[in-house]
Amino acid sequence: MTRVFRLLLGGIAAALISLSVQAEIPATEVERATLQETLRLDGMIEAVQRSTVSAQTSGRVLRLPFDVDDRVAAGELILQLEDSEQRARRDQAEAGLEEAQARLRDARQRFTRVQSLHQRNLISQQEFDQARNALTSAQAGVSRAGAALAEAREQLEYTRVLAPYDGILTERHVEIGESVSPGQPLLTGLSLEKLRVVVDLPQRYAGLARTRRQAQVTRADGRPLETGEMTFYPYASEQTHTFRLRLALPTPGEDLYPGMLVKVDVPVAAREALWVPASAVFHHSELTAVFVLDDQDRPRLRQVRTGVERDGRVEVLAGLDEGERVATTPDALFGSERLDAAKEGARN
């Protein structure tokens, strides 16, 4: 027993003796409950949909209707290329298709006449085969011309770059007047409609976390975030040797944005612990103690060793047994002024 504890005990005992009437003391039993140990990590919010739009045809940039950080709707024009070359190819392909269709009409008419003559044995088999082959060739020509026209129209559509989804432009890789070629990045954007939390988990906890699949996410101000499906990456980072954990956010909210930091609590262990209300524990210098009530409800000061504090309760590591009763409000024993006087007496 330390000197501080003996002095404080003496001061409190004197204060208790001086009380002529002792009121009923609020008390509670020491409880045993499971302590869930968690690992707190820094997580980050990221967008599920984040993409870079690349050029699919060549041309010179004519228009860029939106700038970085602008909101765009799905299907809106976000870049326009000069399209004179693509329009010329489309017109040429349309003319080619018309020509092929005209040849097909001639070949079909000729085949109809030749077939009628062949049925009456007025022409040779060779002439009939030639007419049939010409018809087949004309049909193939129409198919080729139709495919060429579809490709030309597609290349013309590629000169108009549309937003793939509602979102925000985050980067612009080209400027008006630049010439681009297929595969060159044009614009980068992301959607705020679907967000998720990603966090790197040390490998020593990966197995347990993967089995339990539990985690609690809170904002910087302590407010909890509702999370959905949890996904574990099936490999570790070669640089940090951590496993990436991903949690979906079903309802992101308007005040959440990609790049924001959040706290992620991942359960990593569980053990039995003794608990008392936090109000039952008081501290003085290096002393931590509670009042234990005996069978006659007489309070006795007892030094304890405490652990973590959760939800208004304190874990007791040593000094108490399950089922013992402790005073929930030490001030109620003899008033806060008397308790302060007892502490002051112990200090002196």
Buried (B, 14 or more C-beta within 10 A) or exposed (E): EEEBBEBBBBBBBEBBEEEEEEEEBEBBEBBEEEBBEBBEBEBBBBBBBEBEBBBBBBBBBEBBEBEEEEEBEEEEBBBBBBBEBBEEBBEEBBEBBEEBBEBBEEBBEBBEEBBEBBEEEEBEEEEBEBBBEBBEEBBEBBEEBBEBBEEBBEBBBBBEBBBBBBBBBBEBBBEEEEEBEEEBBBBBBBBBEBBBBBBBBBEEBBEBBBEEBBBBBBBEEEEEBEBEEBEBBEEBEEEEEBBBBBBBBEEBEEEBBBEBEBBBBBBBEEEEBBBBBBBBBBEBEEBBBBBBBEEEEEBBBBBBEBBEEBEEBBBBEEBBEEEBBBBBBBBBBBEEEBBEBBBEBBEE
